[in-house]
Every structure is written in C-alpha cells, then in structure tokens.
Amino acid sequence: MEDETLLMLPGPVPLPERVRFAMARQAINHRGAEFGGAYSNIVRVLKTCFGTNNDLMVISGSGTAGMEAAVSNFGKGRKMAHLINGKFGERLWKIGERYGEAVPIESEWGTPLNLEALKEALENGCEVVTMVHNETSAGILNPGAEVGKICRKHDALFIMDGVTSIGGDNVKADDWGVDVAIVGSQKCLAAPAGLAAVSVSSRAWEKAVKNPPYYFDLPAYRKNAAKSPMETPYTPAVPIFFALREACLLIEEEGIEKRVARHHRMAKAVRAAVAAWGVEMFPKTDAIHQYSNTVTAARIPKGSNDKDFRGHVKKFGIQIAGGQDHLKDVIFRIGHMGCVSAPELLATLAATEYAIQKSGHKVTSSGVMAAAEVLG
Ligand SMILES: *Cc1c(COP(=O)(O)O)cnc(C)c1O
C-alpha cells in the first residue's frame, strides 16, 4: 500500500502511472526532434478535445498563464465584457483590469450568466468577451454555444476558459465560435500541473494586439510551433511536456467521446448520491445541463463547517474540496475529472456519506447505493 491521499479535487487530479513514469527521464535539448515529436502529439490530441482546427500552442505555466496570455494578446487596450458567476470568471475580469477597460457582468456565484446584460455591453462597445465554460468554484456549466452566437452577432472576440471542461466534457470550440480557448494540464487531462494550452482562431490572429507581454507573446509561440520540429520560444517545462504527451495518448486510446461519456456517468452518480442524502446542490438551477459534469458542488449540512466536514472525509485518506472565498463553510466540492475510476468514486461517496451523518444530517437514503445503481 502506498501512503498517498486520493485527490478527489477539481484539480490537481491523480496521475496515471504511465503519466508519472513519463517524467522520470534524462534531460534533453528542447530544440530537436524528440521534443518536437512530443509537442506535436499533444497538439494533435488536444485539438480533438477542444473541438478545433485552429492553431494550438502550449505555454509553460498553470491555467492562469493561459488566461493571461489570452486576455493580454487580444484584449490589451480594449473594452472587454467579463461574464462572472464564480471565482474564475472573476479572475478573468481581474486580469482584464490589468490590460484594458474591463466591464464585469456579474451574477451571483452558482446562478446562470446574465446574457441580456452581455448583449447590452456589446451594444455599448465591448469588443472582447470572456466566459468560464465550467465554473469550477460553483459547479455550474455555462452555455458556450449560446455566448458564441451572441459574440458572432456583434463581431466580438470570444475568449473561453475551458480549464475544467476540455478533455472531460463536450467542447466544440469551432462550432461554437470560440476564438480563444484555454485548458490547464492538471484538470480533466490528468497530467501534472504546470502547462496551459491555448487555441487561437484566424479571426483572433487578425485582431492580435501589438506588443503583448514578452513571455506571453502568442505570435512568437505560433511562429515556433510552425517550425519542424515544433518548438516553443523559450525553454519549456520539458518533463511536464512528456507527462502531458503521455496523458494525451491515454485520452486518444480511450477516445474523447468515451471519455466525455465516462465523465457524464460519474457526474450522474454523484448527483444521485446528493439527492439520496437529501443534501442541496449548490448551483441555483434545476436544469440538468447547467450542472457541471466534472465537479459537483453541494451544501455542507447546517451546523457543520468546512474543517470538520472535510476532516471526516480525510480520515479515510480522501481529499475533497471546500468552497472558495465566501463559499468556505458553505459548500463542498467533489472533483470527478481526469482518470477517476468507479471504485475511487464509490469510496469518496462512502466517506462523504459518513461526513454528512457525522455532521448531524440524517440522510434520506444511501447515496452510495444510489451512485452504485448509476455506475453498475
Ligand atoms: C483551475 C482553474 C483555472 C486555472 O488555475 P491554475 O491554478 O492557474 O491552474 C482556471 N479556470 C478554471 C475554471 C479552473 O478550474
């Protein structure tokens, strides 16, 4: 038995053995065929996960590096509309404030986005829109296709954070009219933390700003990625590239459609457990398509708190996530993204059921049983 914790977080996620081993190797020159081959494998697979034929580049840095690269290269000096219904939507707005005129379009965390206010902002001169597809902080899924349509109608650039949807849920960046999509390595892709990938449409390239930040100069990434063998402008995080390549090969072997279906099944199982417990889901919606398929957010029973609640789960070597900012002590979040298996999920739900009962909430029926019915 390895003395390790089962991470059932919305990132970082447990790493398959093949992915871990891919990092344990001698250093190589990153300007050469071996590195270029790994980079091109990553791009091939990620394009299927993004649903895009656009240029796709990998940046050394976490998901936030991808967010900053997107906003700075296409929003600098411009008026931007930022759709917000959780922490990551808010982060895009804060990045926007560093680079241009940032207009927040806020909804309460965990409630649907305000698309009427978005249309108004676009009529009032916003040229760029940011949206988080899967808002990890609230467990809510936002409408990519619908926002894309609105952006196209107003000829605005659409930047979509797909950090916890790409590789785990359906994403069709090109069909939806997404100009710039972003993913991070440590979420649904089940690779180590430290890399971000960004896709860019030709429409966006035409509108790229002059003098982007030096490290996030996306035209420089594009130029180097077009070389044969492929390169990055500066020294990349090579060991993580090899791990991400292995993670991408695993995605290809599973098949993206099957992988998405697996995530949907896991989400359905967790939601069945939450319903059986008689615990309230956090997103304020009854529309099933608005619930995240990669992370489930539900309310901590009244009278308990984050530390005690998650402490009960931790007794079994399992970590789930709490709420961020004002949602601390209000919600708990179970991540079911990446390569999470049915036995891992069932163990997590058993530990969570224990925590719920220990918090003084009497469950209506067994959530483990309800989830097993879905998974079996
Ligand atoms: C995790 C996450 C990010 C990026 O966070 P990093 O810690 O920088 O990797 C961005 N958006 C969403 C929706 C996320 O869940």
The ligand as an ORCA input file, in Angstrom:
! r2SCAN-3c Opt
* xyz 0 1
  C      -8.058     25.600    -12.021
  C      -8.732     26.571    -12.921
  C      -8.014     27.589    -13.580
  C      -6.543     27.780    -13.507
  O      -5.998     27.773    -12.257
  P      -4.426     27.476    -12.092
  O      -4.308     27.282    -10.625
  O      -3.709     28.647    -12.589
  O      -4.135     26.261    -12.901
  C      -8.713     28.408    -14.443
  N     -10.024     28.276    -14.634
  C     -10.741     27.322    -14.029
  C     -12.187     27.227    -14.331
  C     -10.125     26.439    -13.152
  O     -10.837     25.481    -12.561
*
